[in-house]
Amino acid sequence: MKYTSVATSGIRLSVETFDRGIRQSDSEGMACDFGYRIEMENLRDEPVRLVRRHWTIFDSLAPRHRVSGEGVVGEKPILRPFERYSYTSGCRLVSGIGSMEGHYVFVCVEEDGRPTGAPFSADIPRFQLFSAVLWN
């Protein structure tokens, strides 16, 4: 397990990664399955809502892959000042060696969730993915 953390735009993002081993799927063949847990903390004096995510996934044996979408794991959480939110997700890499990085888009909100300002980004620190099972 590896741990990475960074704070940008008043949001601290921390990432823990873990290797889930090698998996077989009908569509992808053999692939290394990785999990990651993201914890975000609002360091601002006002509530914020996470509205979008943007990922760049690097696999040493595949083209760079970009993923964007609304919220995370089906949610658009609101974080009040100094509140934390975490979720777990994952990805697959053909090679077993790669990395992920990106950013979340947040907006400041009223207590009822209405936006009060322009969207802003918080960086997701690059984290390495390495399958010990495959390379040992």
C-alpha positions in Angstrom: 0.0 0.0 0.0 1.3 3.5 -0.9 0.0 6.8 0.4 0.2 10.3 -1.4 -1.3 13.6 -0.3 -1.5 17.2 -1.7 -3.6 20.3 -0.9 -4.6 22.7 -3.7 -7.3 25.3 -3.9 -8.2 24.7 -0.2 -8.9 21.0 -0.7 -6.6 18.2 0.6 -6.6 15.0 -1.4 -5.0 11.9 -0.1 -4.7 8.6 -2.0 -4.0 5.1 -0.8 -3.4 2.4 -3.4 -3.5 -1.4 -3.2 -2.9 -4.3 -5.6 -5.9 -6.6 -6.1 -4.0 -9.1 -8.1 -4.4 -10.4 -11.7 -7.9 -10.9 -13.1 -9.2 -12.5 -16.3 -12.1 -10.9 -18.2 -13.8 -11.7 -21.4 -13.3 -8.3 -22.9 -9.8 -7.4 -21.6 -8.0 -10.7 -21.2 -5.5 -10.8 -18.4 -5.1 -7.5 -16.5 -3.8 -6.3 -13.2 -6.5 -5.0 -10.9 -5.7 -2.0 -8.6 -7.8 -0.3 -6.0 -7.4 3.2 -4.6 -9.0 5.0 -1.7 -9.4 8.8 -2.0 -10.0 11.0 1.0 -10.8 14.7 0.5 -10.9 17.3 3.1 -12.3 20.8 2.8 -9.8 23.3 4.2 -11.9 26.3 3.2 -14.2 28.4 5.4 -17.3 27.6 3.2 -19.0 24.4 2.1 -18.0 23.0 -1.3 -19.6 20.4 -3.6 -17.6 18.0 -5.8 -19.2 18.2 -9.3 -16.8 16.5 -11.8 -13.7 14.3 -12.0 -11.0 14.2 -14.7 -8.5 11.3 -14.7 -5.4 10.5 -16.9 -4.5 6.9 -16.6 -1.1 5.7 -17.8 -0.4 2.0 -18.5 3.1 1.2 -19.7 1.8 -1.2 -22.4 -1.3 0.9 -23.5 -2.1 4.3 -24.8 -2.8 7.0 -22.2 -6.5 6.9 -21.2 -8.6 9.9 -20.1 -11.8 9.6 -18.0 -14.2 12.4 -17.1 -17.6 12.4 -15.6 -19.9 13.8 -13.0 -19.2 13.3 -9.3 -17.5 10.1 -7.9 -19.1 6.7 -7.4 -22.5 8.1 -8.3 -22.3 10.9 -5.7 -21.7 14.7 -5.7 -20.8 15.1 -2.1 -21.0 18.4 -0.2 -18.1 19.0 2.3 -18.6 21.5 5.0 -15.5 23.4 6.4 -12.9 20.8 7.6 -15.2 17.9 6.8 -13.8 14.8 5.1 -15.3 12.4 2.5 -13.7 9.2 1.2 -14.5 6.6 -1.4 -12.9 3.5 -2.9 -12.6 2.7 -6.6 -10.3 0.9 -9.0 -8.8 0.5 -12.4 -7.1 -2.2 -14.5 -3.8 -2.1 -16.2 -2.6 -4.5 -18.9 1.0 -4.1 -17.9 0.8 -4.0 -14.1 2.9 -0.8 -14.2 1.4 2.6 -14.5 0.0 5.7 -12.8 -3.1 7.8 -12.4 -3.5 11.6 -11.8 -6.1 14.2 -12.5 -8.3 16.8 -10.8 -11.7 17.3 -9.3 -13.9 20.2 -10.0 -15.6 21.8 -7.0 -18.0 24.7 -6.5 -18.7 26.7 -3.3 -22.3 26.2 -2.1 -24.8 27.5 0.3 -26.0 25.1 3.1 -28.8 24.0 0.9 -26.4 23.1 -2.0 -27.0 26.2 -4.2 -23.8 27.3 -6.0 -22.3 30.6 -4.8 -19.3 31.0 -7.1 -17.4 29.8 -10.1 -16.1 26.2 -10.3 -12.5 25.6 -9.2 -10.1 22.6 -9.5 -8.2 20.6 -6.9 -5.4 18.4 -8.1 -5.4 14.7 -7.6 -1.7 13.8 -6.9 -0.1 11.4 -9.3 0.1 7.9 -7.8 2.0 4.9 -9.0 0.4 1.5 -9.7 2.8 -1.5 -9.5 1.8 -5.1 -9.4 4.1 -7.0 -7.1 2.4 -10.2 -8.1 3.3 -9.8 -11.8 6.8 -8.6 -11.3 8.1 -10.8 -8.5 
